């Protein structure tokens, strides 16, 4: 770990390079300037203020994710506020959104476990014909989602709810969810365990609890046409066995860009 140095209130890239690892410095510069690449022409001429230097020191002396250091992340090419009440959006979830958008052109959509609101916001930004409602059990997460909806000039209804506790399912056509799906005995990265909200990560029943709760309740409503899930990379077989056990036969597992089954689409229209 790099020890904190006595620094001026402003420092040049060249001076910071003498103190901090180049890889981490370049990554910080990329985030600070909100660039897609760490390549910056003439970056040796850049001057950074005290706020940046404090963030740089935090990044190089801890395992805190850079998204939490800056307070934002990127999803579908857009900036979203994040904090330790919300998960950091992942690229796999962008693929979940892609799967939904390719299939559904209009309708009333319920986003369960919205977190930062990046799924609901992106669906609405990409297709104005979708009517979104975003829910989460965490009031802090809902406040973050509201902040993101405001940032992107969106009117999306939010509801604090433990799954369907405060939800009228008769008002929706589709459900999309990236629920907690990590089992409590599964090994995960230390920085994820340390900084990201456990309520959004872990689930009982070997990680299947929320899938079963959402499916078993949603199928009671004839208006719900389809359910879209992100799933853990080892959960296909267990989820398929569960679906068969409750006589659901119209479903498909979708692979991500790494050729791993990471999404589940259930057709509930004729159940």
N, C-alpha and C positions, 0 to 999 in steps of 0.2 A: 504494500500500500504506500502511496505517496504521502509524505508528511506535509502538513500545512506550512506554507512559506510566508515570509513577510513580503507582501506585495503592495505595490502602489495602487491607487484608486483606478488607474487605467494602465493597461499593459499591452504591448505589441504581441502579435502572434509569434514573432521570433524570440522574444524574451520568455513567453510562456512555454515555448518548445524546449527551452533549456531546463525547465522544471518538471513538465508533465509528459507522459508518454504520448508520442505522436498520434497513435491510433485513437486514443481516447480524446485527445484534443481535437482532432479532425472530426470525430463523431459529434462532439459538443458544438463545434462551429457549424456543422451541417444542420443540427437541430435549432441552434440559435438563429440562423438565417432562413430556416424553414426550406431547405433545399432537398432535392431527391438524391443528390450525389454528394460525396465528401470532396469531390474535386472542385476547387475554387481557384480561379485564375488570380494571380498576384496576391494570394492570401497573406504573404509575408508583410504586406503593407497594412493589414487590418489592425485596428486598435479596439480593445475590449474594455468594457466598464467594470466597475466593482461587482455589480449584480452577476454578470457572467462569470467572473472569477470565483465568486462564492459557489455558484452552481458547479463549476468545473472542479473545485476542491471537493465538493460533496460527491460528485460522480467518481472521482479518482480515489477517494478514501473510504468508499462504502460499496455495497452491492445493490444500492437502490436503483431501480430502473430509471432510465433517462426520461421516460414519459412522466413519471411522478416528480422528478426534479423540475421539469419545465411546466408541469401541470396540464399538458395536452398530448394528444397522439393524433395519428392520421388514419383515416379509414375511408376507403373508396376515393382517395385523393383529396379528402376534405379534413379540416382540422376540427377536433373534438376535445373539449375539456375532460380531463380525467383526474381522479384523486384516489386515495386509499379506500374510498367507499365504492369504487367501481373497478371492474376488471380493465386491464389494458386491451383494447381491441386487437384481434389477431387476423392474419390474412385468411385463415380458414373460414372465418365468419363472413368475410367478403364473398367467399364462394357460396356460402349459404344464401346470402342476399342475391347473388347471381342466379342460383337455382330457382328461387322464388320468382324473380323478375322475368325469367324466361317463360315461366308457366302461367303466371297470374297477371291479368291486364287491368282488372278493376275489382273493387269490392271492399268490404269492411274487415280490417286486419287487426288482430290482437297480438301484441308483442309481449310475451310473458318473460319476466326477468330482464327488463330493458337495460339496467345498469346505466351506462353513460347515455343511452338513447341512440347509439350510432346505427342500430339496425332500423328502428322506426324512422329516424330522420332520413337515412339513405333511401329507404323504400319510397318515402314521400317525395324526396328531391328528384328521384329518378322517374317516378310515375305519379303525377298529380291526381290521377283517377283513383288512387288507393286512399282509403279513409282509415287512418291509423289511431290506435289507442295503445299507450305504453304503460305497463304495470311493473311494479317491483315491491317486494316486501320491505325494502329499505327506504325510509323517508329521505335519508341523505342521498341515496342514489337517484331518487326521483327529482330532488332539487338540482342535481347535476344534469340530469336529462332535460329538465326545464330550461336550464341555462344554455344547453346546446341547441334546443329547439328555437330559443330566442335568437341565438347567434345566427342561425340559418333561416330566420324569418319564417318559421313554421308554426302552424296552429295544430298541435297534436295533444289530444286529451291524455292526461296522466292519472293513474289511480294507484294508491298505496294498497297492496293486497297480497295476502299469502296465497299464491296460486289463484284459485277462483273465489276466495272468501268474499270479496267485494265486487265480483264480476257477474254481470248478467250475460251469460253465453249466448242467449237468443239474439243478441245484437251484432253478432259477428259471423262472417263467412269463412274466415281463415285464421289459423293460429300459426305464429312463428315463434320459435324459442331456442335460445342457447342456454339451457338450464345448467345448474351445477351438476357435474357428472363424474367427478373424481371420487373414487372410493376412499374411505378413511385410512386404509392400509396401503394405499398406493404411494410410491416414492415420486416426489416432484422436486423441481429446482428450488434451491434454498431461497433465492430472491423472491420467487413467486410465493412461497410459504410465508416468508417474512413480511412482505409488503402488500400483497393483494388480499381482498376480503374473503375470509374463509367461507362465509355464507354463500358466496357466489361461485365457490370452487367445489366444495365437498357435498356428497349426498349419501344417504343411507342405502341399504339394499344393494351393496356392491356398485354404487353409483347410479342405480336405475330408479331410485325413488320418484324423482320428479317426472320422468318419462311416464311411469305407470300412473301417477296421479293425474297428469294432464290428459293422457289418452283415455283413461277409464271415465273421467268426467266429461270430456268433450264428446265422446261417442253417444252420449245420452241426448244430444241436441242435433236434430235433423238438419238444421241450418248450417252447421259446421261442415264444410265441404272437404277441406284438406288441412293437414297439420305438417309443418316443416320443422325439423329438428337438426341441430348440430349434435353429433354424438362422439363419444370417445373412440379412439382408434382400435380398441379391442372389444367394443360392445355390440358389434353386429349380430353375432350368434345368439347372445343372451336376449337381445331385443326381439330378434326374429322368433325365438322360442316363446317369448311372452305374447307376441302378437298372435301366434298360432293358438296359444292357450285360451285366448279370448275370442277366437274365431274371426280374426281380421285377416283377410287374404289379399286385399288390394293395397299394396305398399311397395316401395322401391328404396333400395339403398344406393346412394350416389357417391362416387369416388371423388376425392379432391385432386388437386393438380399433382400430388405425389402418388397417385394411384392407390390411395387408401380409402376405404369406406368411412366417410366422416359425416354423412348426412342421411337422414331418414325422411321420406315423404309418405304420408299415409292418406289414402283416399277414403274419407269417411262419409261420402255422399249417399251411399246406398246401404249403410249399416242400420 
